[in-house]
């Protein structure tokens, strides 16, 4: 493994960690906070537009059924 491969792996691992930490759908988190987290993840290109809308829909659905 060369230096560039190591850096790519490090970036991928960091993105996976941030995605896991800040995209968790939890209806106990205020909607404004959750959307702010999703917007930040999208702006940092950690999640795609499609993932953003899917997570937002998941949050809305969980909010309705809980």
N, C-alpha and C positions, 0 to 999 in steps of 0.2 A: 504494500500500500504506500502510495506516495503522499506528499503533503496535501495536495489538492483533494485527494480521496478522503483523507482524514477530516479536512475542513468541511467537505460536503456532508460527511456522516455526522459531524458535530452540529451543523446547521439543521439537518433533518431531525436529529434527536431533540434539539431545542424546540423546533416547530411542533413536533409530536407532543412534547411535554406541555407546551403552552396551549395547544389545541385541547389536550385532555383536561387541563386545569381550568381553562376559562370558557370552554364551550359546553360544559356539563349542564344539561337541562335540569334546573332545580326551581320549582315554582315558589319556593320560599325566598328566593332572591327577587327583589323588586324588578319589575319589567324594565325600568329605565337603566338599572345597573346591568342587567343581562344584555340588553341591546347595546349598551355602551361597550361591553366586553366584546360582543360580536363585531361591532363596527371596528374596534381596534384590531381584532384578529384579521378582519378583511383588509383593512388599510395596510397592515404589515405583510399581507399576502401569505398568511398562515392558513386561512380558509378561502375558498372560492366564493363567488357570488351565489352559486347554486347551494353550497354548504350553508352560507349565511341564511338564505331563505328557508332551507329545510330545517335548520335549527330554530329559526324564528317560528315556523309553523309548528314544530314539535313543542316548543314552549307554550304557544297559544293553545294547542290541543290539550296539553297536560294541565294548563290553568283551568280549562273548561271542565275537565273530568275530575278535577280534585276538589 
